[in-house]
Amino acid sequence: MHTSNFDLKTKRFRNLYPIQMPKMTLAQSLRAVYEILYKSSYKNPKRKMPQIKPDLDMFGQKSDTLKFIWFGHSTVLLKIDGLKVLIDPMFSTYASPIIGTFKRFQPPVVELKELPPIDVIVISHDHYDHLDKKSIQFFKHHKTRFLVPLGIKRYLINWGIAESKIIELDWHESHDIGSVTFTATPAHHFSGRSLFGHNKTLWASWVIKGKNEKLFFSGDSAYSPHFKEIGSMYGPFDVAFMENGQYDKRWIYAHMMPEQTIQAIKDIKAKFFVPIHWSMFRLSAHHWLDPFMQSLKITEEQKVAMINPFLGEIMCVAK
């Protein structure tokens, strides 16, 4: 393990650049949850969001161009060098262990059983809106391989995934599958699926490099110098899937504000920006559409190219 991100005394992972923010008390945390679930009149879209049922046969056709489908929140399906890669698959109704809380706005545009054969699943961290037990277990009898940050393998094994199919990576470690290289890179976040599991698994962003294209997936992250470092080490990128939702000044140590997201795009040297981590779950008190509207405004002002796909729309990214 890299000593820079693992505390040998506490046996917990840590960020590279601590942001000096006071921790929320229990009362403050409960108030935030109350605001998210009940206070705002804009908890959910007032009508079903536009979506396109993708032609997955067409998506799977041979092509030299990078293709992707965004399914809402942070779930993305890629086709790169013939490899079908599913990132942070979240097809469950609730992004929480407590039924009735953090319910998705609408059913997924496709069901798990409708997906084409998936070669690789990539996980950014262990939070419920990114590591979904139901979605993972669907693939336990498939040939799908899994790439995960350190510590997450045990969850997958407990859920029935064969250990031989799982590759755990530390930051800056890589694994090749065919002509595609997957590299786990830093993020500034935290982990844990219980009160006692805080930071016992690693969180990561990902660099995925094929023969012709290179993309970046941010996972969840606050803004920090790690973006410039990733840009210097691995950039430039053809496309970046960057978090731009569920923000709040109270947890700026874990998630970016909209203007920080656009700066991060510049830092990593991405040609195109695809906003993720919004539009399917309400995990913050802001208006559900605010991430999109803020990013649209800032990218227009700063002349950053943003791709805004419909849910389920097949997109192609040419060099």
N, C-alpha and C positions, 0 to 999 in steps of 0.2 A: 504494500500500500504506500502511496505517496504521503510522506509525513506532513506535507503542506495542507492536506485536507482530512486527516484523521488524527484524532486526539488519543494517544496511546493510554492515557490515564483514565479518561472517561469512557473509552471504547465507542466514541460517537464521531460522526463525520462533522465537518465544519466548513464554512465558506472561506474563500481565499481573502476576501476583503470585508472584514466586519463593518457593518454600518451601525453607527452609534445611535440606536433608537430605543427608547424605553419600551419594555415589554408590557403588553396589555394585562391588566388585572382580570380576575375571573368575572367581576362585575362588568368591566368594559367589554370583555369578550361576549358575554351574554347579551349585552345591549346591542352589539354589532349584529349578532345572529337575529335578534328580534327585528332590527331595522331591515335586514335582508329578507326575512321571511314574511313580515307583516306590515311594516310601516308605509312603504312606498306604494303609490297607486300604479306604478309602472313595473310591477313584479314580473309580468309576463307580456309577450306581444298580445294585442287585442284580437288578432286574427292569425291564422296559420301563416307562417313565413313561406315565401315562394321557394319551391324546390323543383328539381328536375330528376326524374327517375333515370339513372344512367344506363346506357346500353353497354353492359359489361362485356359483351362479346366484342364490341368495337374497341372498348378499352384494352382488351387483351390482344388485339391484333398486332402483328409485328410492326415496329416503328423504330426509327433511330432518334426520335424526339422524346424527351421526358414528358410523361403524362402524370396528372394527379387529379384526385377527387377529394374535395373537402366535405366531410359529413357533419360539420358543426363542432363547436368547442375545439378540441385539439386533435380530433381524429382525422387522419389523412391517409389516403391510399395512393401509393406511388407505383409507377412502372418505369424502371430505369434499367437499361441494358437487358431487357427481357425479364427482369426480376420484379415480382410483385411484392411490395413492401407496405405493411400496414403499421402506422405509428399511433401509439396510445389509443387502441381501440376501446371505445366506450359506447356500448349499445344498450346498457341497462336503463331502467326508468329513473332510478335515483342515484345521485352522486354522493351517497352517504350510506353508512351502515344502519341508519335509522329510517325505516320506511315512512314515507310521508314528508320527508324534508329534502330540499334541493332536487325537486322533480324536473325532468327535462321538459322543454316547452312543447315538443311534439314528437311523435314516434320517429325513429330513424327512417331515412328515405329508402334504405334497403335493410332487410333482415340479415343476420349473420349467415343464414343458410343460402342466401342469394349471392354472397360474395364469390368471386372466382377463387381457385386454389391460391392460397397465400404462401409465398416462399419464406418470408421473414416478417416477424413482428418485432418492432422496436419500442421499448418502454423508456420514458424519461424519468419517472420517479414513482413512488408508491402511493400517492394520494388517490382517493377513491375516484376522482374524476379523470384519472389517467391510467391507473392500474385497476381494471374492472374484472372481478372474479368470474362473472358470468361470461364475459367476452373471451377471457383466456381459456376457460374450461371448454368452450366450444371447439377449440383446436387441439384438444389433448390426444385425439386419435388421428390427427393429420400429420403430414411430414413437415409441417411448418417449424422453422427454427426461430429461436428467441434471442435477442440481444438486449441485455439489461445492465444497469449500473450495479456496482458491488452491493451485495446483501439481498438483492431481490430474488435471487434464484430460489431461496427457501420457500417463498410464497408459491411460486410456480410448481415446485415439486409437491407441496402439500395439496395443490389443486389438480394433481394428476398428470402434470407435464413430465415427460422423461428427462432425467438430468442430462442425458447425452444430447438433447436438443437445445440446451441452454448455454449461452456464452455470457459470462459476467465480465464487464470491463471497468477499469478505473479511468479517471480522466486522462486523456491523451493516449490511451491504448486503442489499438485498431484491430479489426477482424475483417478478412476478405471473404466474400461469397461470390464466386464467379469473378466477374470483372469489376465488382462494386466493393469499395472499401468503406466500412463503417467505423467512425471514430467517436468515442465518447469524449465530450469536451465539458469544461466547467459551466455551471450555472450558479446563480446566487439565490438560494432558496432554502428549503428544509424538507424533512421527510417525517413520516410517521402515520400509522393507521390506528393508533390507540394512544391513551394517555401515557403509556409507559414505553412507547416505541419511538420517541422523539430522536431523530437523526441517527438511527441505528442502520439505515440504509443510505446509499449515496443517491444524489439527484444529479441530472446531467442534461446538457444540450447535446446535439448530434450533428456531425458533419458526415454527409453521405456523398461519395465521389464515384461517379461512373467513368466510362471511357471519354465521354464528351461533356457531361454536365456535372455540376457540383452544387449541392444545396445545403442549407443550414436549417435545423429545427431547434428552436430555443428552449423547448420545455417551458417550465415556469421559472421566472427569474426576475429579481430586482435588477436595476441598472447598476453596473459596476465596471471597473476597468477591464474585466475579463472579456468584454465584447471586442475592445480594440486589440487585445492580445490574440483572440481567435481570428480576427480579421488579418492580423499580421502573419500569423502562423499558417492559416489555412485558406484565406480569401484570395481573390475575390470570389463571390458566389453568384450563380445564375439566378437563384431564387432563395428567399429566406421566409420560412414560416415562423413568424414572431408573435409572441403573446401580446395582446393589446386589450385584454378585458379583465374584469373582476378586480379592479384596482381601487385603492382608497389610501388617502394620506396616512391613515392609521397603520397600514401594513405596507408602507413603501419599502421596507426592508426585504419584502418577499415578492412583490409584484411591481411592474413598471407603470407609471402614469403615461398617458398617451404621447406626450412630447418626448419622454424618455425612450419609448419604443421606436420612434422615428430616428432618434439619435443613435440607437443601437443598430438600426439598419445601416446607417452611414458608417458606423464604427467597423462593422464586419465586411463592408464593401459589397453589398448585395445589389444586383441589378434590379430585381423585382422583389416587392414586399407583399406577402400574403398574410393578412391578419387572422390570427387564431385565438383560441381561449375565450370566445364570445359566442353569443347567439343560440346557445342550447340549454345552459343552466344559469340560474341567477345565484351567484356566489359573492356578490357585493351589492351595496345599496344604490349604486348609480343606475340611471335609466338603462334598460336592457340594450337600447340601440346606441347609447352614447359612445361606446368604443368605436363603432364604425363611423359615426358622424365626426368625432374628434379626429380620427386618423385621416378621414377624407379631407378635412379642412387643413390639417397640418401638412399632409403630403402635397396638396395643391400649392400651398404657400412656399414650401421648401423644394418643390420640383422633384419629389421622390415618386418613382413609379410603383403604384399599388395595383394589385390584381384583386378583384372583388368577385369571386365566383358565387353563383347560386349554390345552395345546398345540393350536393349530388351532381353538379355540372362537371363534365370532363374537360379539363384544361390541358393545353399543350404549351410547353415552354421551349421555344427555339433559341438557338445560340445567336 
